[in-house]
Amino acid sequence: RRPLMKMILAIVQADDAAKVMQALIEAGHRVTRVATEGGWLRRENSTLLMGVEDDKIDDVVALLKKTGRRRTSYISVPREVPGALNAQVIDVEVGGATVFVLNVERFEHL
C-alpha cells in the first residue's frame, strides 16, 4: 500500500529559492522549482512543488521556516497630492514562505 501523500506548494522569494531547494534536497525531498512573480509587489519569486508523505509535512514546513529569510524591503507607492503626483516610500516585510498543503488523490513516480 502506498503512503498517503500531499502536494505542497511553497512560494518563496527568488533570492532564497536556491538555498531552500538545497536544504530540501539534502533532507531527501524531491522538489520542482517554477519561476513566478508576485501580484502586489511585482517581484520575482519561485513556487516550489513537492509531493510529500503525510508524516513528512511538518519536516518540510520546518525547513521552509528555517531557510526562507524574512526581511524588510522598501517600495514606492504612488500617492496623489493636490496639484502634483509623487510617491510615498513604505516598508513591507518580504521573504519567508507562503505554503499551501493540498490533498493528492493519486501519486505515481514513473
LOTIGU-437078 format. One record per residue (C-alpha): residue number from 1; residue in one letter; x, y, z. Coordinates in nm, 3 decimals. Example, Ala and Ser with C-alpha at 12.3 -4.5 7.8 and 13.67 -1.06 7.14 Angstrom:
% residues 2
REC     i   aa         X         Y         Z
REC     1    A     1.230    -0.450     0.780
REC     2    S     1.367    -0.106     0.714
***
This chain:
% residues 110
REC     i   aa         X         Y         Z
REC     1    R     0.000     0.000     0.000
REC     2    R     0.129     0.345    -0.092
REC     3    P     0.167     0.607     0.181
REC     4    L    -0.078     0.900     0.187
REC     5    M     0.060     1.198     0.000
REC     6    K     0.010     1.572    -0.001
REC     7    M     0.116     1.833    -0.254
REC     8    I     0.299     2.126    -0.101
REC     9    L     0.313     2.450    -0.298
REC    10    A     0.558     2.687    -0.135
REC    11    I     0.609     3.039    -0.269
REC    12    V     0.948     3.181    -0.170
REC    13    Q     1.150     3.487    -0.269
REC    14    A     1.375     3.422    -0.570
REC    15    D     1.674     3.529    -0.357
REC    16    D     1.603     3.242    -0.117
REC    17    A     1.499     2.971    -0.364
REC    18    A     1.840     2.809    -0.424
REC    19    K     1.918     2.775    -0.053
REC    20    V     1.566     2.648     0.025
REC    21    M     1.586     2.389    -0.254
REC    22    Q     1.931     2.277    -0.140
REC    23    A     1.806     2.221     0.215
REC    24    L     1.502     2.027     0.092
REC    25    I     1.708     1.808    -0.142
REC    26    E     1.972     1.741     0.126
REC    27    A     1.688     1.629     0.355
REC    28    G     1.577     1.379     0.088
REC    29    H     1.279     1.562    -0.059
REC    30    R     1.206     1.591    -0.430
REC    31    V     1.126     1.944    -0.538
REC    32    T     1.044     2.124    -0.862
REC    33    R     1.104     2.498    -0.896
REC    34    V     0.886     2.721    -1.114
REC    35    A     0.975     3.088    -1.165
REC    36    T     0.676     3.307    -1.075
REC    37    E     0.602     3.671    -0.996
REC    38    G     0.406     3.820    -0.711
REC    39    G     0.099     4.023    -0.796
REC    40    W     0.117     4.304    -0.544
REC    41    L     0.490     4.375    -0.520
REC    42    R     0.562     4.260    -0.877
REC    43    R     0.876     4.086    -0.756
REC    44    E     1.027     3.765    -0.882
REC    45    N     0.971     3.463    -0.665
REC    46    S     0.974     3.087    -0.702
REC    47    T     0.697     2.838    -0.649
REC    48    L     0.826     2.505    -0.520
REC    49    L     0.620     2.193    -0.590
REC    50    M     0.666     1.889    -0.370
REC    51    G     0.488     1.557    -0.335
REC    52    V     0.527     1.477     0.035
REC    53    E     0.419     1.187     0.252
REC    54    D     0.177     1.292     0.527
REC    55    D     0.426     1.219     0.804
REC    56    K     0.692     1.443     0.642
REC    57    I     0.484     1.762     0.609
REC    58    D     0.599     1.909     0.940
REC    59    D     0.964     1.843     0.843
REC    60    V     0.921     2.030     0.514
REC    61    V     0.744     2.323     0.679
REC    62    A     1.021     2.345     0.942
REC    63    L     1.287     2.357     0.666
REC    64    L     1.093     2.630     0.485
REC    65    K     1.076     2.835     0.806
REC    66    K     1.446     2.785     0.872
REC    67    T     1.573     2.870     0.524
REC    68    G     1.326     3.133     0.395
REC    69    R     1.461     3.457     0.541
REC    70    R     1.213     3.736     0.625
REC    71    R     1.336     4.091     0.572
REC    72    T     1.213     4.444     0.528
REC    73    S     1.202     4.594     0.180
REC    74    Y     1.112     4.945     0.073
REC    75    I     0.878     5.020    -0.215
REC    76    S     0.744     5.337    -0.372
REC    77    V     0.369     5.371    -0.374
REC    78    P     0.216     5.647    -0.588
REC    79    R     0.006     5.891    -0.393
REC    80    E    -0.191     6.176    -0.530
REC    81    V    -0.137     6.518    -0.377
REC    82    P    -0.347     6.815    -0.490
REC    83    G    -0.173     6.966    -0.790
REC    84    A     0.108     6.707    -0.804
REC    85    L     0.178     6.337    -0.820
REC    86    N     0.453     6.198    -0.601
REC    87    A     0.541     5.870    -0.437
REC    88    Q     0.544     5.761    -0.078
REC    89    V     0.805     5.508     0.031
REC    90    I     0.670     5.238     0.261
REC    91    D     0.837     4.941     0.419
REC    92    V     0.695     4.592     0.371
REC    93    E     0.802     4.257     0.507
REC    94    V     0.906     4.011     0.236
REC    95    G     1.059     3.667     0.240
REC    96    G     0.967     3.361     0.432
REC    97    A     0.728     3.130     0.251
REC    98    T     0.362     3.110     0.168
REC    99    V     0.271     2.743     0.194
REC   100    F    -0.029     2.551     0.061
REC   101    V    -0.080     2.186     0.155
REC   102    L    -0.318     2.008    -0.082
REC   103    N    -0.469     1.662    -0.076
REC   104    V    -0.344     1.430    -0.351
REC   105    E    -0.582     1.172    -0.487
REC   106    R    -0.314     0.977    -0.673
REC   107    F     0.064     0.992    -0.684
REC   108    E     0.297     0.791    -0.907
REC   109    H     0.667     0.832    -0.967
REC   110    L     0.727     0.686    -1.314
***
